[in-house]
Amino acid sequence: MDAKIEEALQDDTIQKIMHKAAGSFRNQLSEDEIYTCKINALWKAFLNYEPSKGAKFTTYLYSGVRIECI
């Protein structure tokens, strides 16, 4: 799992999705808290994402980051 997370953190598309999802929380959370939200959401996305449900991974991740930040 750690290798998948490390690889995803190097992916520009994944980074942009997470940055955009957390953008509206910049005034409410510190950078460390936002980073924690992103990592938690990424980890949960890898554990729980099921392509058979019809959503793209990036959409699932975007929602996960927003939920973690809330």
ABEGO torsion letter per residue (X at the ends): XAAAAAAAAABAAAAAAAAAAAAAAAAABBAAAAAAAAAAAAAAAAAABBAAAGBBAAAAAAAAAAAAAX
